[in-house]
């Protein structure tokens, strides 16, 4: 069975916060001597994700 994909829509501030948090997590894992490849993959995916313009209407 195929895994379900999840899409996140982030603005610039949220994206920076997500990247900062992932880098902090990676640093903690390095200090603990643990495996960091999954976090590296997430950082790579967030950095290379395409930007999509959307119109948001506030009600």
Secondary structure, 3 states (H helix, E strand, C coil): CCCCCCCCCCCHHHHHHHHHHHHHHHHHHHHHCCCCHHHHHHHHHHHCCCCCCCCCCCC
